[in-house]
Amino acid sequence: MQLKESIEEIYDSISPAQINLRSFETKEKLNPKLWDENGELDPTVRKRLLTIAMDFYDSLNIETLPKDIIFVGSNAGYNWSKYSDIDLHLLMDFSEINDDVDLLKNYFGAKKITWTAQHNITIRGYEVELYVQPTDEQNASDGVYSLVKNEWLQIPKAKDIRLNKKLITHQAAKVINLIDKYIEEFNSGLNRKDLEALNIKADKLYKLIFQSRRDGLKQFGEGATNNIVFKVLRRSGHLEALRNLKFNIYDELETI
């Protein structure tokens, strides 16, 4: 399902023309703060990233070692910007740990949340994001760099990603205005029935944003419309605002 198909109303607090997409334009070279002219990762950066990744691994409290630690995402390609993260994925063979894949995903997801809450690490000004990736999971990143082998597993290409700017800005504006509307509704003071209804709507929108991004990445890669919309929402602070709204609604519903 496309994100646009699930948003029925448009509100006027922000217009599509106010959505700035200049930072999503493809660069001519890899990020010089992280890579040299030959596309090799800065040795100091690599050493620090390996240390961080293994510290995160230690926090998982499992005996199975990762098969690799890979650097993916926009900073491993030509569509990086000042807003980009450094995405590190620990490749794990889930079958060597437990047969319950969903249990492992939930466990590693919880560990990531705990790690993120406890640490705020940046490398050359870029936040480090960690993720446990099953070895059989397909990666949508244009570039994939092995920190263990110190080599490219998939060399990124400086291709011109053509963004559907009109669709992106319209979808982003719709979602931003919808989130703002939900927050206004919550702040207006709602009875329990209306609060429960808002909780369902906010949760549905939150899940849809993430699922749409995953579907877009799988089908179209980094330049997918829903991936760019997701990044716009993250940079504007509306993704975090929607997450906090969900927490606040839950607290309100459970308080007596």
Helices and strands as residue ranges (DSSP letters): G 3-6, G 16-18, G 22-24, H 43-60, E 68-72, G 74-76, E 86-92, G 94-96, H 101-118, E 122-123, E 126-134, E 144-146, E 151-154, H 165-187, H 192-220, G 221-223, H 225-236, H 238-254
